[in-house]
């Protein structure tokens, strides 16, 4: 029998194109922008003092910690590169934990992340508002209502942008990453010029770098925490693996470009700070980059607060993009309401997931004291990194024939698992606090939801009607189906 009309290659290609699925719109340079944009936030501009303070003003120890923190981040990102190329699905750690360790640990991850990640975005939005309004109020503090309104406006602008167009979101990310790297370049190059120009005065701080008091083990660990915090965000690329062009090539290449570039920039910027300011001045400064600018470029020192705002905006855009993908992946697996896994019929973007995550972040902005609670969930990020690297090890032995375009050196994930659990336990052991108990109880609270709704599949029929109405209102369709939604 001959082939039917619908079997024509052009028709098959058209059907594939019409399928409701995430499109591969993110290339190599977009990926580099997303990783750098996720890592470089306000931290390097505002608070390198944390590392120096816990290093007891020992310049050599502080620079070593910045380097080691960067190398740990690189090791982690190489582990994630293997998982991202072998399993290129949206959802990052969530998808990998679910495949390697099972449904319950994955649900605990998304349960905790649904609380902590929007709160982190809310904190970034408020910090952006702080720096964006500062030039207009001088030494006076800006009104709280103004800052909250601006923070909400930024959140929803980025939420709508990410919900409408992946290409536009990637373009915005690239532009803001270039702007923040230009600002870091000004500080880095300025430091090198000054170091060469006034050799004796500047080099004196580096000649006997390890000469002052050496911190003890717990102080080194505290400094290490500060350094790792500044590198946070290296895991972001795996959240967009499903939308990467040629992920088996671009994911490892992107990671190996972006993370070493950030390490080099961080070291150069810290050397620049130490060239202009003494360790004591850095530790006593509220915003090191602003103090640096007042000394080196006083006539245009306003550039630095503006650069901090730009940097936070770029990091927020990246974080909102990845959070939307996490919600989308969780919904696809049945761990969140089905509506969240639907795509807009016009743009094929996870618009409901973006609305969901942006709404939760907005709730945190209104009573911003809630954001303080998330400080005690810091350990949970490293717990999830440890579980993700453990998933890699499990999959190596359980699924040896899984196609892995890139394979990390196996001892590296073992090192990352050990380091992750150390970083989880250290703050709890050294500075025990009742809030850590609350954080653990919150994580265990996921069982209350998991058992009836996920394990026993408890379902309410009225939710289907609500889903149908929202589906028509938002013009969204299930990701696996055609462009025709089930409610039409």
C-alpha positions, 0 to 999 in steps of 0.5 A: 500500500502507498503512503497516505498524504499525512505521511509526507515528510513535510507533513511530519515535520510540520506536525513536529513543529506544531507540537506543544513543547519547549523549543531549543532556543538557547545557544552557547553564548546565551548559556554562558550569559545565564551562568555568569548572570546567575553567579555574579549578583551583588555579592562581589560588589558589596561584601567580599569583606566576609571572606576577609573578616573570617580569614582574620585579615590574612590576604593570602588566606582570603585569596586562597579561599576565593580560589578554592571556592571557585574550584569547588563550584567548578567541580560541582558544575562538571558533575551537573554537566554530566547529568545535564547532557545524559538527561537534558530535561527542565528542572535541574536538580529536581529531575536528576534527584527523581531519576537517581533517588526516587520520587520522595527526595525529589518532592522534598526538593521541590517542596523546599524550593517552592519556599526558598527560591521565590523568597530569594528572588524577593530579596534580590528584587528588594535589594535592586530597589534599594540600589536603584532608589539610592541615587535619588535620596542621597544619604536619606533612606528611601521610603519602604513603600516605594522600594516594595512597589519597585520590587514588585514592578521588577518581579512582574516585568521579568515574570511576564517577559520570561512567560512570553518569550525565551528569546527575549529573556535570553537577550535581556540576560546577555545584555545585562551580563555584558553590562555587569562584566564591564563594571567588573572589568573597570574595577579589575583593570583599574586595580592592575593599573594602580598596582603597576603605577604605585608598586612599592605602596601597593605590592607591600600588601601582597609581598607577605600575604600569609604574614598575619595571623592564620585563622583556625579551622572553624574560621576558615570554614566560615570564610569558605561559606562566604566564598561559596555563597558568592559563587552560588548559581553555577547550577542554573544551566541544567534548568534549561537543558531541555531548551539548549541547542545541541546540549551534549556539546553546549552544556559542558562547553558553557560550564567550562567557559563561564565558571573559570571566567568568574573565578578569574574576575573574582580574583582580579576584583579582590586584588583590585580592592586590596590594592586601593584599600587596606584589609581593615578598610574593606572589612569596615566598608558596607559596600566595598565597590562603592568605597573603591570608586570614591577613592579611584573614580570620585567624579563618576563614582555613581556608576558603581551603585548603578552597576550593582543594580544592573548586576542584581537585575541580571541575576534576578532575571536568570533566577526567575527563568530557572525557577519557572522551569523547576515549577514546570518540571515538578508539575510534569511529574505530578508533584505540582498542579497540572496547569503549571506544566502547560505551555502558552499556545502562541509562544510555547513558554511555561507561562503558568509556571512563571505566574505561579513562581512570581506570585509566591515571590510577590507574597514574600515582598509584602511582609519582607520579614519573612525573607529573614527566615530563608537564611536558615534554609541555606543548608538545604541548598547544599543538601540538594547539591549533595543529593544531586551528586549522589544521584550521579553516582547511583546512576553510574552504577544502576544505569551503566549503559545510559548515553553520557556524551560527557563523563566527569572523573568519578572521584569528583562527585564523591568529593562533592557529596562529602563536602556538601554534607559537611557544609550542611552539618557545620553551621548546625553544629557550630552555631545551633539555633532553634530556627534550623529545627523549624527548617528541618520540620518544614522539609519533613512537612512535605510528607503530609502533602506527599502521602495523600496527594502523590503516593495515594493519588487523592484527587478532587474533581472540582479542581479539573473544572478550575483547571479547564477555566484557567486553561482557556483564560491563559490560552495554555495547552498540555506540553505533550499534546498538540496546540489544541487544548483538552478543554476546547 
